[in-house]
Amino acid sequence: MLSVSAATRIFVCREPTDMRRSFEGLCGMVRQIVKEDPVSGAFFVFLSRGRGAVKVLYWEFRGHHT
């Protein structure tokens, strides 16, 4: 489960998204369309053309593993 605070930024891509896109493809959309860093800790929401499917891109940094 993810915890969302009042300070959490959530971006919704208004352009329909091909749900076959990989995470790398979605990261490219974040950089090009939203003009944000995909690993910033924000949530990036993508909707299919018919609005029947949703993908959420979120990166949580937990530090280095040893």
Beta strands, then each sheet from edge to edge (+ up, - down):
strand 1: 10-12
strand 2: 43-47
strand 3: 54-57
sheet 1: 1+ 2+ 3-
end
